[in-house]
Amino acid sequence: MKTGVIILGHGSKAEKSNREFLEFSQEVSESLEYEFGAGAFLQFADPRVDEVAAEAVEAGVEKIVIMPLFLFPGNHVQKDIPRAIDRLKEEYPEIEFVYANYVGGDDRLAAIVADRVKEVI
């Protein structure tokens, strides 16, 4: 089954932030080695998730994993992203959409945060 991955970020009015997010998403996508991988934004920036999903469908994927790059389960994780996925399912009923778990308070992330604090002390 041809699989695509969309790393989903919030989006920012700060272009540098969006650029860095897309670069990071590309790096993650390349490490996964699926048939399609790209970053997308929920709001404030392009490309939006629906645009990237359309690209994935055009590339021939049959399954799209939406990976929200959010730390905690706020409204976007609990409401907005599931609504966006529901709209995509209606538009592309032949495609399987999978909603991956948000990043959360993973121990690996806690270690990175601790390292960043130590860097400045």
Buried (B, 14 or more C-beta within 10 A) or exposed (E): EEBBBBBBBBBBEEEEBBEEBBEBBBEBBEEEEBBBBBBBBBEBBEBBBEEBBBBBBEEEBBBBBBBBBBEEEEEBBEEBBBEBBEEBEEEBEEBBBEBBEBBEEEEEEEEEEEEEEEEEE
